[in-house]
């Protein structure tokens, strides 16, 4: 089968021919219908040889959807031919967080060598993919795989981040979204769907701000130093109740820190390399800084239901598997509108 793999440290990913995998006991083989391109892929491919821990060659793609094509021995409860999305943050299945469906915070995954697809295990950018356990599969039903595959990360991650700040996003509140690309433009829609907050979007270009307005932002400003004052003007000088940073580099973290109010949340979602001082005199009183990771299995069901209701959609650009390396070039250039999706 054909697959997109990262094969050499520092090199571009390549489309290669590899053996079609067979499902072992308890496993499921999917015929892939769609796979999403993510900044996390670019991040791991930017790591030095000393920093890289994901194994080579690595079949990319932690956002996956497919048709159940073959069942390993002992698999029950799922039928061949079912259209499914893959819940990516795999855990051990038996620790306390996993028992709650919080496999993104599994206590044993690292020690047991369990890794998400595309981030250690073979991912979805291939014609076929092995899923270790059917519990990682969520039925898509009537949802189109290509249009919705990115919700497994680009929807689930912002949903998880936002859901844990909902107690602060009451009527009259303000939420700021920094970075309106693949995750951010979905985050804006989620905020509009699940909260009454006024949503302010910040990004580096008018083109990106136009997308933010299209998907529901009440206000959209360039993310320069003037953004702090503009947010404070909108909030009577008090600042935002929550800032969701989908970039995570030093300038965006500093920007968020400058506009958070007393008791507010600064939520660091992007995988940039910024950092923040945290101390009694470094933040407004009762302000918190959180760095959530991905989301819960149950939350993926909720995100897909939001899509089913029409409240959330992903702006997508579709590429064939043969053109997948170009999708990563576009991601690096910053010229994608929304999310790139690979269709084998």
N, C-alpha and C positions, 0 to 999 in steps of 0.2 A: 504494500500500500504506500501511498505518498504521504509525507508528513513534513511539517516545517520544524526544523530543529536548530537549536543553538549548539554548535559543535566545537568551536574554538574560542577561547577567551579573547575578547576584543574584536572578534570578527562579526560580520552580519549573519543573521539566521539564513539557513539554506533549505530549499525544498529537496528532499531526498526520497529514495525508495527504500523502505524497510519491510521487515516481515510483518504480516498481519497477526496481531496477538490473539491468543486463545484464552478464553476465560477459565480460571481455575475454580476450585470449589468455593461457592459463596459469591462469586463474581458475576458481573454482567458486562457483555460487550454491546456497545452502542455503534450504530452507523451514524456518523456525525452529520448533522444537518446545518450547524452553524457554530462558530467560535468567535469570541470577542477579542479584540486587541486592546491592551491595557498599558498604562504608564509603568505599572509594576514590572512588566516584562522588560521594558526598556531599562528600568532601574537595575534589575539583576544582571542584564547584559552589559551594564556599565561598570560592574564591579571588577576589581583587580583579581589576579589569580589567588592572592592571599585571602581576599575577602569572599570569594565565590564558594558557596557550599552546596549547590543544587545538583551537582553531578553532570557529567557530559557523556554522550550527547543528551540533550534535553529537548523532548518534544514540547513545544510551547502551548499555551492556551489554558488558562484557569477559568474562563467563561465558556461553558460548553452546553450544547443541546444536541439531542439525537433521537434516533428510533431504537428501541430495545430490539436487538438483532439476534442475540444468542445468550442463553443462561448457563452458568456454571452449575456443577453438581450441587444439589441441595437448595437452590434458590427457589423460593416460593413467593407468592403475593404480588407478582408483577408479570404482565403478559407480554409476549413477543409482539412487536408492532406498536407498542405504546410510545407516544411522543413525550419526551421528558426533558427537563432542565437538570443540570448537575449542580448540587450543592457542593461548593468547592473546599471549604476548610474542614478537611477530614480529621476526625479524632479517633481515639481508641474505642469509643462506644460504651465504656463501662465506668469511667470516673464520674465524679459528681457533676461537673459542668456538662459532660456528654449526656448524662441521664436526663438533663433538662433540655437537650437539643442545642446546647451552647458549645458545639464542637470547635468553634473558632477559639475557645479558651481551654481546650483539652489540657489536662495536667500531665498526660503521659506521652503525647505525640512525639516530642523531641527525643525522649529516651528510647521510644520504640521505633524510631526511624520512620514515622508516618508523616508524609508530606502531601500538600495539596497537588492536584493535577496541574501540570505546567509550572509548578514551583517546587519541583523535586521529583514528583511522580510524572509519568508520561501524560501529556495534556491533550487538549481537544483539537489542536490544529493538525488533524490527520483525517484519513478516511474512516478509521475506526478507533475506538478508545475503550480501555478496560476501566470499569468502575468497581472499586474494591467491595462495595456492599450496596445492596439495593436501597438501603435507608438514605443514601446520598442522592436519590433520584426523586424529583418532584414533578408530578404530571403537569404538562403544559395545556392539556385539553385543547380548546379551540384557539389558543394563542399561537400566532405565527412565530416559528423558532428564530428566523432571521431577525425579525424586528424586536424580539424580546430576550434573546440570549444574553445580552449585556446586563440585563436586570439581575443576573446571578452575582454580579459584583457592582457594576455601576449603579444599580438600583438598591441592592441589599446593603452595601456599605453606607451610603448616605442615609438610608432609612434607619439603620441601627444607630448611627450617630445622632440623628434628629430625635428619634423616639425617646432617648434617654435625657433629652432636654425639654420635653413637652410640658413639664410642670411649670416651666418658666415662660413658655410661649403662649401666654394668655392674651385675651383681647387687649389691645393697646400696646403690645410688645413689638419689638423689632428684632429681626434675625438677619444677619449679614452672611452672604455666601461669597467667599473669595475663590475665584477660579471657576469659570462657567463652562468648562469643557465637558469631557466624557462623564464624570461624576457630578460636577457642579450643576449642569443644566437639568439633570434628573433630580438633584437635591432641591432645586427651586420648585419644581413641580410637587415634590413630596411635601415641602413646607406649605404650599398653597392648599394641598389636599387634606392635610391632617392638623393644621393649626390656623388660627386667625391672625397670625403675626404679619406685620408689614415686612416684606422681603426686599432687601437691598442687595444687589449684585455688583461685584467688583471684578474687573479684569483689565488686561493690558491693551486691548484694542476695541475700536468701535464695532468691528464685525462681531466680536465675541459678545459685546454688550447688546447688540441687536438680537442675537439668539436668546440671551437672557430675558429680554423684554418679551420676545415671542412666546416663551414658555411660562411667563407669568410673573416675572419680577416687577414689583411696584416702582422701584427706582434702580437705575444702573449707572454707575460711575466708573471712571478710570481709576485703577488701583495705584494711584500715586499718593504723595503726602497729603494732598488736599482732601483725600477721601476721609481721613479721620475727622476733619472739621465738618465735612458735609454730613457725615453720619451723626455727629453730635448736634448739628443744627436740626436735623430731622427728629431728634429725640429730646429736644429741650435742654441740650447740654449734658444729658445724663449718660449717653452711650447705649450700645446694643445689649439686649438681654442674652443673645447668643451669637457667636461668630463661628461659622463652620469654614475652616481653611482646607480647601481641597488641593492645595499646592504644597505647603509645608516647607518652603525655603525661608531663609532668614528675613527677607523683606516682607513677606506676607505674614509671618509670625509677629514681627514688630508692628505691622499695620494693625493686626487684630488686637494686640495688647494695648494699642493706643485708643481703641474705640469700645472696649468692654466696660460695662458699668458695674457698680457695686452689686454683688450677688450674681453676676453674669457667668456664662459658660464660654470658654474659648476651647473649641473642639478641633483637634489637629488630626485631619484625615489623610492629607497628602503625605507622600513618602519622601519629601525633600529633606535636606540635612540641617534645617534650622534648629535653634534651641531657644529656650526662654528662661530667664531667672524667675525663681519662685521663692517667695519669702514673705514675711509679715508686712514688709514695706514695699515689696516689689509689685504687688497686684492690688486692685481695689478690694476692700473688705468682702469676705465671703465669695469672692470670685474663684472659679475653679478652672483648671486646665485638664482636659481629658484627651487621651489618644486611643480611641476605640479601634478595633480590628475586625473588619469584615462584618459578619452578622450571624444571627441564630437561624437554625433550620426553620423554625416556625415563622420567623420574619420573612423568609423567602416566599412562603405561601401567601403572606399578607401583601408583599410587594407585587406578586403576580396577580392577586385579586385587584389591586389598585390599577394595574394595567388593563385588566379585564373590564373594569368599570369605565375606562377611558380617561382616568385622572392623570395617568403617567404614561409617557411614551419616550422612546429613545430615538434621537436623531441619528441615523445610521448611513454610512457609506459602505457599500458592499464590494468585496474583492474576491476573486477566485483564489484557490490555494496556490496556484502558480504565481499569482501576483502578490502573495502575502508579504514578501520582503519589501515591496513598495509601500504597503500599508504602514510598516514600521518606519520607513523613511518619512512618510507624511506625518506620522505621529511626532517624530523627532523635529521636523520642520515647524510643527504647530499649525499645519494647514488643514487638519481634519475638522469637519463640522460635526461635533458630537462624537460618535463612536464608530470605529471601523469594525466590520464584521467579515470574517472569512467563511466562504461557502465552498466546501470541497467539491 
